[in-house]
Amino acid sequence: METINDSLFSVDLLSQPGADLMLGFATNLLAGIVTIIIGFWLAGRASRLVVDSISKINRIDKTIMPMIGALVRYAGMILTLVVALGKFGVETTSIIAVIRVAGLGVCIALLGNLSIGAAGLMLVWFLGF
């Protein structure tokens, strides 16, 4: 343990309550950053794995494969960010609720357009039949 001796007082640097707090925060910060790096890498790998797996199926149209891969990648990235924020000490329940409400709002706002888009996707999906 390092000690600073001055003519008026003596201070142990590692025995202060602030040092314990800083060490705990640094550990959580490092864990969050490692979580983000590994999670983004895994999201990219999962996206490529899904696209490669789907490309082996002849019945699925080639135009839908990148869209499914991007959906898997961005879902993995969002999940990674929520987990990393939990590592940083942020309450994630409100963030998850906001994401759910935003998704519901977008779905309701685009209800007519979504039905047209869904019909288009069904045409592309069932094109081989």
Disulfide bonds with the S-S distance in Angstrom:
none
